Amino acid sequence: MIRFRRFLIFIIFIFATTVTFALSGGKTVSELFSEVEITKRVKLLGDRCWSLREINSDSAIILGQQALQLAIQYDIKKELPRLYGFIGVVQLHYLYKTKESIPYLHRALEYSLQQKDSVQLAYSYNNLGDLYFLTGNIPLALKFSEYSLQIFNILNHSAGKSYAYVNMGLVHREKKDFDLALEYFEKAKLLWKELGNELGMGSVTLEIARTYEAKGDLDVAMKYYQQSYQKSLGSNNVRYVAFCLSGMANIFYLKKEYDKAFEYYQKALKLNQERRHNFGLVDDYIGLAFIYAHKKERNKAEIALHKALDIANKLGLNTKILKTHKAFAELYQIVDDQSKAIESYNHFSLTYDSILSIQQFEIVEEMQNRFMIRQALSETEQELESRKFQESYLVIIIILMLIIAVVLYWRYQSQRKLNLQLAEINQTKDKLFSVISHDLKNPFNSLIGFSELLVEESREGDYQNTEMFADYIHQSSVEGMKLLTNLLDWSRSQTGAISYCPTPISFDRLFDELNSFFESKLQQYKIKIEFHNLIEEEVMADPDILRTILNNLISNAIKYTNEGGLIRLDAARTKSHVNIKVKDNGTGMSQEIMDGLFDNLKTTNSTQGLHKEQGTGLGLSICSELIRIHKGTIKVKSELGKGSTFEIEFPG
């Protein structure tokens, strides 16, 4: 009866689990908990990506890509619109890689529609408006900005409306409708003020200043540039500080205060160069070119404009390319070279016509994209309807699953064993990555550092330290090779790539090889080594395994033995085993260190040797693994300040 009750409870448990499994979309409870944790990580990575967008755009992209990969891998679709949008915006506004941003921005729009995420849909429209504004396609920029503002108004989303108002202002300023542009900018500024966003207020104030500059109200423009400059300094936004300096330089230039304008352009140029902000550099170089032209320094002016054009072409931004070509025509008018001015203006006209054709193609292509997105959304909705219909058959499936409950239980046990094996593999992998990231890179850092010093001094004709630097490079190379050899030996032992192949070997010959191998290092560190072999006949053993073990033990002894110290190797035979001891009178070890010496999880960190040797902490792990393959054992005795004795024993 008791057994029957247990069986009944087991069946009920299986039934409940199966129902839960079905209702959770085919996911186990553990998978659901894992998904919660992964979702938190995805959100954290996404937030970190957004916070780093101005400070370190490259790192922001890396974090965004990591979040996106996790979201795709674990099918966290609700995070996809935001992540695609983040990466697209960083590519567009902070790295100015317009072509790279396009697929991300379109994916953000597509997934916003699929997930019915109105907020992200509005942001997607707004970001596409930004894209087309930067590439000079004003009709599409206006259309997407209007879509964005319409949705944000329905949602009453203050921050979103602010962004949309700014986009609308930019478009209307480009259309020379300055009063309407200012109206939109003032609305955005008021919303940012209500939200307490100083950075937002600073950015909108900058656009107001640019609008007054475009209108010709230079004094009003200067006032707003100065306000934006102070707010940008307060929020530590270097990019906007550079924009403001460049804007104030424009005002000084238009007022013919060329020395003052030159000073401000140089300040803006320096900040943009430090932040690798190529978008801002184009305007700075154009401004400097005009000042050089007025100062009759034509050669410098042409060089500055060619730099601006080169950067504009690399950015691939039509607005900047057109502005630079037009600047060439204005430059030659300033220096009174009419033939060059006409030639440059004709080139500007041809470029403008080419870009206009591209914009017309973009409009058609965008219409096709919208149709494809809508079609994909329709297919997705049909698929969801089909899934709902299929769920009605789940009851039958649940009943059938009860029949295979015993099989599932058996598979659970098998999976448990497999998980344990995977855990061990993961520990090995973590150890490998830990060694590579912490220890193996140290010799290469030294190689790079001293080789850079060597190259620098060689270029300067100073060879005083050449020999010393070359010696350091050699030492680092040798240490790197040792670390890499240990790492490879250890990884082979972990993966079972080393097989036991015993052959008859002579310990006299083996000890002679070891003596020759370590002779130079022992002389260098003034350490003596003695070999005492009491085994006259040949022994059946694997020479490669034994040689690797003794190499590591002797290297370890040298590492912690002072000058004038002694290392002793003793080989003897018992009834059925071979016993080898490696003894030194070095620094020794504490009991705490000895307790974890051969623990595969506790030996990733290695103490620096007395001769400044670096290590991976794998040497003794290798010895432990290899002696196990050799069907033997390894032991250690040590005392602080008195040295250590390592003893290996194996059948022979």
N, C-alpha and C positions, 0 to 999 in steps of 0.2 A: 504493500500500500504506500509506504513511504517513497519507494522508488517510483511508483506511478505518479505520486504528487509532484515529485521532483521533475519527472518527465513532462507532466502537464504544465508546470511553471515554465519549464524550458521552452515548450511549444508556444505558450502565450508570449513569452519574451521574444521569440523569433518572429511571431506574428506582428507584435507591436513594432519591433525593429524594422520589419519589412515595410509596414505601412509608413513609418517615418521616412524610410529610405525613398519610397515612392513619392511621398508628398514633398520631399526636399529636393526634388529634381534629380534623383539618382545619387545623392551624396550622403555619405555616412555622417554620424554625429561628429567624429573626429575631424572629418573633412570640413564640416560646417564651422567648427571652432577654428580650424586652421585658416579658413577663408576670412574669418573676422580679423585674425591677426595680420594676415597678408593685406587685407583692405586697409587696416590702420597704417601699415608700412607704406603702401602705395600712396595714401594721402600725405603721409609725412614726407616722402620723397618729392611728391608734387609740390607741396608747400615750400620745401627747401629750394627746389628748382626756381620757383617764382621769386623767393626772397633774394636769390643770388643773381637775378637776371641782369642787374646793372653793375654789381660789384665784380662778378666773375662769370661772364656769359658762357664761356666754354664749360665750366663746371656745372652751370645750370642745365646745359644741354645734356651732359652725361647723366645727371640725376634724373632729369625728365625721361630720358631713354630707359633708364633702369626701372622707373615706375611704370612706364608704358609696357615694357616687356613682361613685368609681373602681372599687370592687369590683363594683358592678352593671354598669357600662359594660364592664368587661373580664371579666365572668363569673367572678369569684374567689369562688365560693360558700362556700368553707371559712371565709372571714373574716366572712361575713354574720351568723352567730349572735352573735359577739362584738360586732360594731359596733352591731347593733340593740340588744343588751343595754346597751352603754355609754350610748348616746344616751337610751334609756328610763330608765336609772338616774339620769342627770344631770337629766332632765326631772322625775323623780319626787322624788328626795331632795334636790336642790340648788336647783331652781327651783320645785318643788312645783306643777308643771303636770300634774296627774293625768290629765286628759283627753288631753293631748298625748302622755303617756307610754304610754298603753294600746296603740295600734297598734304601737309599737316593741317593747314587751315581748311581744306576741303573735307578731310576726314573728320575734323571737329564738327563741321556743319552736318555731315552725313550721320554721325553717331548722335548728335543732338536731336536730329529728326527721329531717329530710331528709338531713342530713349525718352522722347517727348519731354526733353529738358529745355524749358522755355528760356531760362536764364542763359544757359550755355549757347542756345540757338541765337539769342540776341547778340551775345559776345562774338559768336562766329561771324555773323553778318557784319558786325562792327570791325572785326579784324580784317575781313575781306575788303571792306571799305578802305582801311589803312593801306592794304596791299596795293590796291589800284590807284590810290592817291599818290603813293610813293613812286609808282611806275608811270605816273602821268595820265592815267586813264580816268579822267574826271567824270564822264557819264556813269561808268560802273561804280566809281567811288561814291557818287551821290546816291545812286540807287540802293546800294548796300547800307549806307549810313541811314537812309530813310527807313529801311526795313528794321534796322537795329533800334532806332529811336521809337518807332511805333510799338515794338514789343516791350521795350523798357518802360514806356509810358503806361501800357496796360498793366504791367507788373508793379508799377510805382517803385522801381529799383533805382535808388538815388545814385549810387556809384556808376551803374550802367548808363543812366541818363547823362551823367557828366561826360563820360567818354563819347557818347553819341553826339552830344552838343558840340564837343570839340571837333569831331570829324565833320559835322555839318558846317561849322565855322571855317574850317580849313578849305572845304570844297568851295564855299561861297567867296572866300577871299581869293581863291584861284580864278574864280569867275569875275573878279573885280567888283563884286557886290559887297563893299567894305562895311556898310552900315548893318546889313543883315548878319555878316560874319561876326561883327562886334556884339551884336545882340545875342547870338548863340554862345559866344565866349563868356559873356557876363553871366548868363544862366548857369553855365558850367562852373564858373568861379563861385557863385553863390551856393551851389550844392556842395562843392568841396569845403567851403567855409562851414556850412552846417554840419558836415561830417568830421570836421576838425582835421582835415588832411592837408598839411602844409605843402607836401610835395605836389599834390594835385593843384593847389592854388598857385604854386610857383610856376608849374608848367603852363597853366592857362594864362597867367599874367605875361609869360613870355610870348604866347601867341597874340595877345592883345597888343603888345609892343610891336611885334612884326607887322600887324595889321595897320597900326598908325604909321609905321615907317613906309609901308606900301602906299598909304594915302598921301604921304608927304608931310604929315604933322610930326616933324622931327623932335621938337621939344617934348611933346606928349609921349612920343615913342621912347625917348631917353628916360623919362620918368618911370615908365613901366618896366623898361629894361633893368633899371636900378632896383626897383622893387622885387622883380623876379630874381635878380642876382642875390639879394639879401636872403630871400626865402630859400633859394637853392643852396646857399652856404649853410644856412641853419639846418637843412635836412641832409647835408653832406652829399649832395648829388653833383658829382664832378661834371657829368655830362651836361647838365643844364647850366652850370656855372660857365662852362666853355661856350655854350650857345649864347648866353647873355653877354659875355665879353666880346664875342664876334658881332653881336647886334649893336653894342655900343660903339664898336669900331666902325660899323657901317655909318652910324650917325655922324661921327667925327669926320669920316671921309666925305659924306655928302655936304658937310659944312666947310669942307676944304681945310680941315685941321689935320693935315696929313701925318705930321709927327705923332700926334696923339693917337690917330687911327692905327698907325704902324705899331705903336706900343701895345695896343689892345689886341690887334690881330696876332702878334707874337705870343702874348699870354694865352690866348685861346688855342693857338697852334700847339704850344707846349703841352697844355692839358690834354688835348685830343691825341697827341702823339703818345703821351704816357699811358692813356687808356686804349690806345689802338682804335680810336673812334674815327674811322675813315670817312664816315658820312659828314662829320663836322669839318674835317680837313679840307674837303673840296672848297667850301665857302671861304675858309681862311686863306688858302692859296690864291683864290680869285681876288680877294680883297688886297692881299699883298702885291699881286701882279699890277693892279691898278695904281697903287701907290708908287711902285717902282717906275711905272710908265710916266706918272706926273713928275717924278724926280729925274726923268730922262735916262733911266737905267733900263733900257729896252731888253738887253740880254737877260738880266735877272727877272724881268717881268715875264718874258717868254718861258724861261725855265719854270717859274712858279705855275704858269698856266698849263704847261705840259704835265707837271706833277698832278695838278687838279684833274686833267683829262684822263690821265692814266688811272687814278683812283676811281673816278666816275665810271670808266669802262669796266674796271674790276668789280665794282659794286653792281653794275648792270642796271642802274637806276636811270630811266629815261629823262626824268626831270633834271638830274644833275648833269647828264651828258649834254642835253640841250643848253643848259645854263652855261656850261663851260665853252661850248662852241660859240655861243652868242658873245661870251666874254672876249674871245679872240677878236671878233669884229670890233667890239668897243675899244679894246686895247690898241688896235692899229689906227683907229680914229684919233685916240689920244695922242699917239706919237706921229700923227699926220702922214701915215702911209696908206693912201687911199686904195691903191691896187690890192694890197694885202687885206685891207678892210673889206673890199668887195668880194675878194676870193673867199674870205672867212665867212661872210654873210651868205654867200651861195652855198657853202658847205653846210652851214647851219640850216638853210632851207631844205636841202636834200635830206639831212638827218631828220628834220621835223616831219617831212612827207613820209619817210620810211617808218618812223615811230607811229604816225597816224594810221598807217596801213596795219601795223601790228595791233594797235588798239582796236581797230574794227574787227580784226580776226579774233581778238580776245573776247569781244562782246558776243560774237557768234558761238565761240567755244564755251563761254560761260553759260549760254542758253542751253547748249547740249549737255553740259555738266549738270545743270539743274534738273533737266529731264531725266538723266540717268539716275540721279540721286532719288528723285521721286519714284522712279520705277523700282529701284532697289528697296525703297521703303515699303512700297506696295507688296513686293514679293515677301519681305520680312513679315508683314502683317498677315499675309496668307499662310505663311509657315507657322505663325503663332496660333492661328485658328485651327490649323491641322493638328497641332500638338494638343490643344484642348480637347479635340474630338478623340484623340488617341488615349487620353487619360481615362476615358470611360471604360476602357478594357483593363485597367490596372487591377481591379478586384480579382479578375480571373488569373492574372499573373501572380498576384499575392498568394492565392490558393495553391497554385503550382509550386511556388517557391517554398511553401511549407514542406513539400515532399522532399526537397533537396536540402533541408535544414542540416541534416547530419553531414552532408558533403561540404556545406559552407563552414561548419565547425571544423572539419578536417583541414579545409583550406586556411582557416584562421590560424590554426596551429602551424601550418607550413609557412604562412606569411610571417608569423612571429619569429620563426627561426631565420627567415630571410632578412627581416628587419635587423636582427642582431648582427648578421653578417654585414649588412649595409652600414650599420653603426660603426663597426670595426673599420670598414673601408673608408668611411668619412673621417674617422680619427686619423687614419694614415694620410688621407688627403690633406686634412687641416695641418698636420705636422709638416708635410712636405711644403705647403704654401707658407707656413710660418718660417721655416728655414730659409726658403727662397727670399721672402720679403725682409727678414731681419738680419740674417747672417751672410748669406751668399752674396748679397749686393755690396757688403762692406769693402771687399778687395777691389771691386769694380769702381766704387766711389774713389778709392785711393788711386787707382789707375788713371781715372779721368782727371782727378785733381792735379796729380804730379805731371801728367802728360801735358795738361794745359799750361802749367808753370814752365815746363821744358820748352814748349812751342813758343810761349811768350818771350822767354829769355833768349831763345835762339833767334827770334825775329829782331830783337834789340841788340844782337851781337854780344850778349853777355853769357859766357860759357863757364862762369865760375862755379855754378852749382850743378852743371850738367851731369857730372859723374854721380853726385849724391842723388839727384832726381831719378837717374837711370837705375840706380841701385834700389831705390824705393819701388819703382815700377816693377823691377825684376822680383823683388820680395813679394809684392802684392800679387803678381802673376802666379808665383809658386804657391802662395797661400790659397789663391782662388782655385788653382788646379786641385790642391789637396781637398778643399771643401767640396768641390764638384765630384771628385772621385768617391769621397765618403757618401755623398748624397746619392750617387748612382748605385753604389754597392748596397746602401740601405734600401733604396726603392726596389732593387732587384730581389732582395731578400724578402721584402714585404709582399711582392707579387708572385713569389714562388718560382722566379726565373733561374735561381741557382740550384743546381742539382748536386747530389753527393756522388763523387767519382773517386773512390780510393785507389791508390797505386802505391807500390813500395817506395818509400823515401828514406834518405839518410839524414839524421839530425845534424851530423857534422857538416854536411854540404849545405843544409838549410841555414844553420847558424853562420856559416861563412858568407852566404848570400846576404843575410841580414846585417852582418858586420860591415860588408862593403857598401851596402845601401845607405847606412846611417853614418858612415865614417866622416864625411865632410861636415855634417851638422854637429856631430859630437865634438869634433875639433873646434868648430866655430864657437860652441857654447862651453868648451873646456869641461866636458863631462866624459867620464870613463864608462865603458861597458864590458862586462865579463860574461863569457858563455861557459857553462859547465854541463857537459853532456855525459850521462852515465848509461846511455843506451847505445850499444855498439852495433847491433844488428839493425837492418832496415825494418821500418814499421809501416803497416798498411794504414794510409791516411790520405785525405784529399789535399794535395799540395797547395792548390789555389786558396782554399778556405783557410788552411792553417797559416799560410803566409800572410793573408789579409788580417787575420786575428792578431798575429804577433806584430805586424806592422803597426796596427792601431794601438796595441798595448805599449810598445816601445815609444811610439810618438807621444803617447799620453804621459809616459814617464819622463821623457825629455822635456815636455812642456812644463812640468811642475818640479823640476830638479834644478837646484842652484848650480852656479859654476863650481867646479871642483867636486861635484857629486858623483855618485856611483850607481849604475844600473846593473843588475845581475839577473841572468837567465839560467835556470836550472831545469834540466830534462831528466826524468827518472821513470822507472817502470815498476808497477806493482804486479800482482798476479795476472790481472786481466785488463789493466788500464794503463794509459800513458799519462803522466803528470808533468805539466810545465808551469814553472813559476816565473813571473816577471816582478822583480823587487827593486825599489828605489829608496833613497834616503832623502826624498824631497819634502814638500810642504805637508803632505798628508791631507786627510779629510775628516770632517766631523761625522758623527753617527747619523745625523739628519740627512746629510748628502748621500752617505752610503745606503741608507734605507731606500732611496728612490733612484739609485744609480742605474739599475737595469730595467726600470719601469719605462715602458715604451711611451707613456703619456707624460713623463716628468723630466725628460732629458732633452728638450728642445733648446734650452739655454745653456751656453757654455761659458765658464769663467775664463777670462783672458789669462794666457800663460805668463810665466815669469819672463819670457823673452818677447812678450807682446804678440804672441801668436793668437789668431782668431780661430774660432771653431764653430761647428754647427751643433755640437752636443750629440752627434749621431755616432761617434766612434765606438762607444761602449754598447750602444744599441745594436750596432752592426756585429760586434763580437758576440753579444748574447744570442742574436738570431743565427749567426753562422755556427756557433758551437752547438746550438740545438739541432741544426741541420746535420752536424757531424755526430749527433747522438751523444753529446757530451754535456758538461756543466762548467759554469764559471763562478768563482767566488772572489771576494775581496776582503782583505784585512788592512786597516789603516789607523793611524793615530796622528793627530795634528802635530806638526813640527818634526815628526820622526819618519815619515815616508809611508809608502803603500806597497802591498803585495797582492798581485792578481794571480790567481791559480786556475788553470783550465785542466780538465780531465776528460778523457774520451777513451772508448774501447780501442785496444790495439795489441 
